[in-house]
Amino acid sequence: MREPPSATPPGPAAAAWPARLLGIARELAQRVVLPTVLNEAKRPRHPLDIATRLVGLPFELAHHLRAAQQREQRRRRATEGLADPGSDFVFALHASELRDGERRVLTLGGQQVAVFRIEGRFYATGTACPHTAGPVAEGDLAGTELTCPWHGWRFDVPTGACLTVAGERLKTFPVKTVADQVLVRVA
């Protein structure tokens, strides 16, 4: 019986490359492809739907990688921040990143915080409605009034006061701007 020819390329570096590539492929299959296939298999779907989902995986992975890069950039910018090292204020974003009437939901100090720019001023609130913890930060914004998308509770963004039910409040955080940096105190 003949021995099959060796598939190992010459040189130690060349030999390590296929093993590294195989390890990356195995990890990708375990963490992304297999869970996606199993998740899709639970639902009664046409096989072409599953194939389409698998074809879209590289784009989904690229999206997640880009989001991770952006988080890392924000983290790096936070460490170069102009706030006092002993201060409770943390870097949220650059003022130029938000236009009037826009908001951005960020994780600052382990908390979800929505940063708003309204009429040139910055405000920060919690993201959960005090009514049923709905995603209030995703609601409609008209001037300084924010409406929870779940049950329509309305809040004044600068003060956090509920305009629907007296006595209820949306959590707010102090904000200051230093140069082009928006800093939020979350402690």
WOWO-V135672 format. One record per residue. N is the residue number from 0. PHI is phi as a letter, one per 30 degrees, with the letter a starting at -180 (999 if undefined). Layout:
# WOWO-V135672
n=N phi=PHI
n=N phi=PHI
This chain:
# WOWO-V135672
n=0 phi=999
n=1 phi=d
n=2 phi=d
n=3 phi=d
n=4 phi=d
n=5 phi=d
n=6 phi=c
n=7 phi=d
n=8 phi=d
n=9 phi=d
n=10 phi=j
n=11 phi=d
n=12 phi=d
n=13 phi=d
n=14 phi=d
n=15 phi=d
n=16 phi=d
n=17 phi=d
n=18 phi=d
n=19 phi=d
n=20 phi=d
n=21 phi=d
n=22 phi=d
n=23 phi=d
n=24 phi=d
n=25 phi=d
n=26 phi=d
n=27 phi=d
n=28 phi=d
n=29 phi=d
n=30 phi=d
n=31 phi=b
n=32 phi=d
n=33 phi=d
n=34 phi=e
n=35 phi=d
n=36 phi=d
n=37 phi=d
n=38 phi=d
n=39 phi=d
n=40 phi=d
n=41 phi=d
n=42 phi=c
n=43 phi=d
n=44 phi=b
n=45 phi=d
n=46 phi=e
n=47 phi=d
n=48 phi=d
n=49 phi=d
n=50 phi=d
n=51 phi=d
n=52 phi=d
n=53 phi=d
n=54 phi=d
n=55 phi=d
n=56 phi=e
n=57 phi=e
n=58 phi=d
n=59 phi=d
n=60 phi=d
n=61 phi=d
n=62 phi=d
n=63 phi=d
n=64 phi=d
n=65 phi=d
n=66 phi=d
n=67 phi=d
n=68 phi=d
n=69 phi=d
n=70 phi=d
n=71 phi=d
n=72 phi=d
n=73 phi=d
n=74 phi=d
n=75 phi=d
n=76 phi=d
n=77 phi=d
n=78 phi=d
n=79 phi=c
n=80 phi=e
n=81 phi=c
n=82 phi=d
n=83 phi=d
n=84 phi=e
n=85 phi=d
n=86 phi=d
n=87 phi=d
n=88 phi=d
n=89 phi=b
n=90 phi=d
n=91 phi=c
n=92 phi=a
n=93 phi=d
n=94 phi=e
n=95 phi=d
n=96 phi=d
n=97 phi=c
n=98 phi=c
n=99 phi=e
n=100 phi=i
n=101 phi=c
n=102 phi=b
n=103 phi=b
n=104 phi=c
n=105 phi=b
n=106 phi=c
n=107 phi=b
n=108 phi=h
n=109 phi=i
n=110 phi=c
n=111 phi=d
n=112 phi=b
n=113 phi=c
n=114 phi=c
n=115 phi=c
n=116 phi=c
n=117 phi=b
n=118 phi=h
n=119 phi=i
n=120 phi=c
n=121 phi=c
n=122 phi=b
n=123 phi=b
n=124 phi=b
n=125 phi=d
n=126 phi=c
n=127 phi=c
n=128 phi=d
n=129 phi=d
n=130 phi=d
n=131 phi=b
n=132 phi=i
n=133 phi=d
n=134 phi=d
n=135 phi=e
n=136 phi=d
n=137 phi=d
n=138 phi=d
n=139 phi=d
n=140 phi=c
n=141 phi=b
n=142 phi=i
n=143 phi=c
n=144 phi=c
n=145 phi=c
n=146 phi=c
n=147 phi=d
n=148 phi=d
n=149 phi=d
n=150 phi=b
n=151 phi=i
n=152 phi=d
n=153 phi=c
n=154 phi=b
n=155 phi=d
n=156 phi=d
n=157 phi=d
n=158 phi=c
n=159 phi=i
n=160 phi=d
n=161 phi=d
n=162 phi=c
n=163 phi=c
n=164 phi=b
n=165 phi=d
n=166 phi=j
n=167 phi=d
n=168 phi=b
n=169 phi=c
n=170 phi=d
n=171 phi=b
n=172 phi=b
n=173 phi=d
n=174 phi=b
n=175 phi=b
n=176 phi=c
n=177 phi=b
n=178 phi=h
n=179 phi=c
n=180 phi=c
n=181 phi=c
n=182 phi=c
n=183 phi=b
n=184 phi=c
n=185 phi=c
n=186 phi=d
